[in-house]
């Protein structure tokens, strides 16, 4: 997902791994909402489609992967809530 990682950041901050170690989190705006590609899903879920969306990306301490996928949302607000659900209740967002 290097192309996603090169997109402009619209929101960024820090989250606390294990409650102690600060790690970066960011949200980027993307133009493709990826489908499941599962042939058993309905076409509107299975197929990729063009749509403005927001991808959550985050670091883990000691990980070789530069950014991990935290999910995709249709709004920035939804992406922020998604990050907080995945990474813990305390995400310090920068203004």
C-alpha positions as CSV (number, residue, x, y, z in Angstrom):
1,X,0.0,0.0,0.0
2,X,2.9,2.4,-0.6
3,X,0.7,4.6,-2.9
4,X,-1.7,5.1,0.0
5,X,1.2,6.0,2.3
6,X,2.3,8.7,-0.1
7,X,-1.0,10.5,-0.1
8,X,-1.4,13.9,1.7
9,X,-2.2,13.7,5.4
10,X,-5.5,15.3,6.4
11,X,-5.3,14.5,10.2
12,X,-2.5,13.2,12.3
13,X,-1.7,12.5,15.9
14,X,-0.3,10.1,18.5
15,X,-1.7,7.0,20.1
16,X,-0.4,5.1,23.1
17,X,0.6,1.5,22.5
18,X,0.2,-0.4,25.8
19,X,-0.8,2.8,27.4
20,X,2.8,4.0,27.5
21,X,4.6,4.1,24.1
22,X,3.6,6.9,21.8
23,X,3.2,5.9,18.1
24,X,2.0,8.0,15.2
25,X,-1.4,7.7,13.5
26,X,-2.6,9.6,10.5
27,X,-5.5,9.8,8.1
28,X,-5.1,10.3,4.4
29,X,-7.7,11.2,1.8
30,X,-8.0,8.6,-0.9
31,X,-10.1,8.3,-4.1
32,X,-10.8,4.5,-4.2
33,X,-13.0,2.6,-1.8
34,X,-11.7,-0.9,-2.0
35,X,-14.2,-3.8,-2.1
36,X,-14.0,-7.1,-0.5
37,X,-13.3,-9.0,-3.8
38,X,-15.3,-11.9,-2.4
39,X,-17.4,-13.5,-5.1
40,X,-20.1,-14.3,-2.5
41,X,-20.6,-10.7,-1.6
42,X,-23.0,-8.5,-3.5
43,X,-21.4,-6.4,-6.3
44,X,-21.7,-3.1,-4.4
45,X,-19.5,-4.6,-1.6
46,X,-17.2,-6.8,-3.7
47,X,-16.1,-4.3,-6.3
48,X,-13.8,-1.4,-5.9
49,X,-15.4,2.0,-6.6
50,X,-14.3,5.6,-7.0
51,X,-15.3,7.6,-3.9
52,X,-13.7,10.1,-1.7
53,X,-12.7,8.2,1.4
54,X,-10.3,8.4,4.3
55,X,-7.7,5.7,5.2
56,X,-6.4,5.3,8.8
57,X,-2.6,4.5,8.9
58,X,-0.6,3.8,12.1
59,X,2.8,2.7,13.4
60,X,3.5,-0.1,15.9
61,X,6.7,0.0,18.0
62,X,9.4,-2.3,16.7
63,X,7.5,-3.2,13.5
64,X,9.3,-3.5,10.1
65,X,6.2,-2.3,8.2
66,X,6.2,1.5,7.9
67,X,2.5,1.9,8.2
68,X,-0.3,-0.5,9.1
69,X,-3.9,-0.4,7.7
70,X,-6.4,0.8,10.2
71,X,-9.4,0.7,7.8
72,X,-11.2,3.1,5.5
73,X,-14.2,5.4,6.1
74,X,-16.3,7.6,4.0
75,X,-15.9,10.7,6.2
76,X,-13.0,12.1,8.2
77,X,-15.1,12.0,11.4
78,X,-15.8,8.3,10.9
79,X,-12.1,7.6,10.2
80,X,-11.2,9.4,13.5
81,X,-13.7,7.2,15.4
82,X,-12.4,4.1,13.6
83,X,-8.9,4.9,14.7
84,X,-9.9,5.5,18.3
85,X,-11.8,2.2,18.4
86,X,-8.9,0.3,16.9
87,X,-6.0,2.0,18.8
88,X,-7.6,2.7,22.1
89,X,-9.7,5.4,23.7
90,X,-6.9,8.0,23.8
91,X,-5.7,9.3,20.5
92,X,-4.2,12.8,20.7
93,X,-5.1,14.5,17.4
94,X,-3.2,17.6,16.2
95,X,-5.2,20.6,15.0
